[in-house]
Amino acid sequence: MKNKVRELRETRGWSQARLAEELAVSRQTVIAIEKGKYDPSLPLAFVIARTFGLAIEEIFAE
């Protein structure tokens, strides 16, 4: 699954550690999501969307 997490994070000037803290996950989880190696659960996808103020569909695509 493709996503815009890295782009959105970098636009805000956040480190992977900062985003991990915002999402209450590990930095390794953020890295895996950004690389497309891990698809977040639906609840985590909602948290990511809320953190960036976007709809899930604006961040994640098949």
Summary of the structure (lengths in Angstrom):
residues: 62
radius of gyration: 10.1
end to end distance: 4.9
largest distance: 26.2
contacts: 151
relative contact order: 0.23
helix: 61%
strand: 6%
